[in-house]
C-alpha cells in the first residue's frame, strides 16, 4: 500500500491562462479550448521580445494576427459568398450564358450567315430571275438597320450616335461599300456559287498588296505563297468553268477591286472616325449601323438610275 501511495500522483490543477516568457525572449500563449481546430489550420502565434528594446516599444508580431480573433469561428462558406455576389449582379448579366470559346462560335456563326446569304441571293437572282439586285440590297440593309437599332434601343448592344461629323468622315467608305454590294449582286446572277467563292480570294491578294504599298506592312513568305495559290486556283477555276460568262466575271473582278479598296480605305479613315465620335471609339456594331443607314439614300438613287422601279411595278 505504501508503494502504491508513492506511485499515486495528485491530480494536476489547471492554472489560469498566463503568458510565460522564457529566457530566450519568446512569449508563448497557452492553448485555449478552441486550439485544436486552430492548430490544424494555422501555426501558433509567437511574439519575439527583444530584451534590448526600450520600454514602451511594441514587439514585432510573427504569424497571423487575424487568427486570434477568428480561431473560434467556423470558416465562411464560399458558396454563400458566391451566391451573395450573384445576387448583387445586374439581372441582364446573369441571363447571358458563359461561353468559353466565343471566337470559335463567332467564326462559325459568320460562316453560316455568309453562306446562307450567298445561297439565298443566288436563288432569288437566278432561280426566280429577279432583275432588281439593287432593290434587293436595299431591302436587306433595311432589315439590318431594323435589327441593330432595336437591339441598341433595348440596351443589349452599344452603338455610337450618328453625327454629321462622323457621316462626313465615313461617306467615302460607304460609297465603296455600296459599290461592293451591288457588284456582288450583279456577278452572282451570272456566276455559280463555287466559282464566286474562288474568285473572291483575289480580293485578299489585292488587299495584302495595298497594305504593303500604302501602309508599308510586311507579310511573311508563307502569306505570299498562300496568296499565289489563291490566284492559281482562281485562274484554273475560270479556265475549267463550263458556265463561263464574261459579264459575270467582269462584275466579279470589279467587286474584288472594290472589296480591297473598302478594306484599305477603312483602315485609312478609322482614326479620324474614332475622333469624330463622342466616346472616341467606333465598334463593329456602330460600323454596321453606319454603313447600312448611309447606303439607303444612295441605293434609292441607284434604283431610280437603273430603272428598277418600273421593273418592280410590272412584276
QUIKA-V828723 format. One record per backbone hydrogen bond with DSSP energy under -1.0 kcal/mol. NH is the residue of the N-H (numbers start at 1). CO is the residue of the C=O. If there is no record, write none. Layout:
# QUIKA-V828723
nh: <NH | NH>
co: <CO | CO>
This chain:
# QUIKA-V828723
nh: <5 | 6 | 7 | 8 | 20 | 22 | 25 | 27 | 28 | 35 | 38 | 39 | 41 | 42 | 46 | 47 | 49 | 53 | 57 | 68 | 70 | 73 | 81 | 82 | 83 | 84 | 85 | 86 | 87 | 88 | 94 | 95 | 99 | 105 | 106 | 107 | 108 | 109 | 110 | 111 | 112 | 113 | 114 | 115 | 116 | 117 | 118 | 119 | 120 | 121 | 122 | 123 | 124 | 125 | 126 | 128 | 130 | 136 | 137 | 138 | 139 | 140 | 141 | 142 | 143 | 144 | 145 | 146 | 147 | 148 | 149 | 150 | 151 | 152 | 153 | 154 | 156 | 157 | 167 | 168 | 169 | 170 | 171 | 174 | 175 | 176 | 177 | 178 | 179 | 180 | 181 | 182 | 183 | 184 | 185 | 186 | 187 | 188 | 190 | 191 | 196 | 197 | 198 | 199 | 200 | 201 | 202 | 203 | 205 | 206 | 207 | 208 | 209 | 210 | 211 | 212 | 213 | 214 | 215 | 217 | 224 | 225 | 226 | 227 | 228 | 229 | 230 | 231 | 232 | 233 | 234 | 235 | 236 | 237 | 238 | 239 | 240 | 249 | 250 | 251 | 252 | 253 | 254 | 255 | 256 | 257 | 258 | 259 | 260 | 261 | 262 | 263 | 264 | 265 | 266 | 267 | 268 | 269 | 273 | 274 | 275 | 276 | 287 | 288 | 289 | 290 | 291 | 292 | 293 | 294 | 295 | 299 | 300 | 301 | 302 | 303 | 304 | 305 | 306 | 308 | 312 | 313 | 314 | 315>
co: <1 | 2 | 3 | 4 | 28 | 26 | 22 | 47 | 20 | 32 | 34 | 35 | 38 | 38 | 62 | 27 | 25 | 50 | 54 | 65 | 66 | 70 | 77 | 78 | 79 | 80 | 81 | 82 | 83 | 84 | 90 | 91 | 97 | 101 | 102 | 103 | 104 | 105 | 106 | 107 | 108 | 109 | 110 | 111 | 112 | 113 | 114 | 115 | 116 | 117 | 118 | 119 | 120 | 121 | 122 | 123 | 124 | 132 | 133 | 134 | 135 | 136 | 137 | 138 | 139 | 140 | 141 | 142 | 143 | 144 | 145 | 146 | 147 | 148 | 149 | 150 | 151 | 151 | 163 | 164 | 165 | 166 | 167 | 170 | 171 | 172 | 173 | 174 | 175 | 176 | 177 | 178 | 179 | 180 | 181 | 182 | 183 | 184 | 187 | 187 | 192 | 193 | 194 | 195 | 196 | 198 | 199 | 200 | 201 | 202 | 203 | 204 | 205 | 206 | 207 | 208 | 209 | 210 | 211 | 211 | 220 | 221 | 222 | 223 | 224 | 225 | 226 | 227 | 228 | 229 | 230 | 231 | 232 | 233 | 234 | 235 | 236 | 245 | 246 | 247 | 248 | 249 | 250 | 251 | 252 | 253 | 254 | 255 | 256 | 257 | 258 | 259 | 260 | 261 | 262 | 263 | 264 | 265 | 269 | 270 | 271 | 272 | 283 | 284 | 285 | 286 | 287 | 288 | 289 | 290 | 291 | 295 | 296 | 297 | 298 | 299 | 300 | 301 | 302 | 303 | 308 | 309 | 310 | 311>
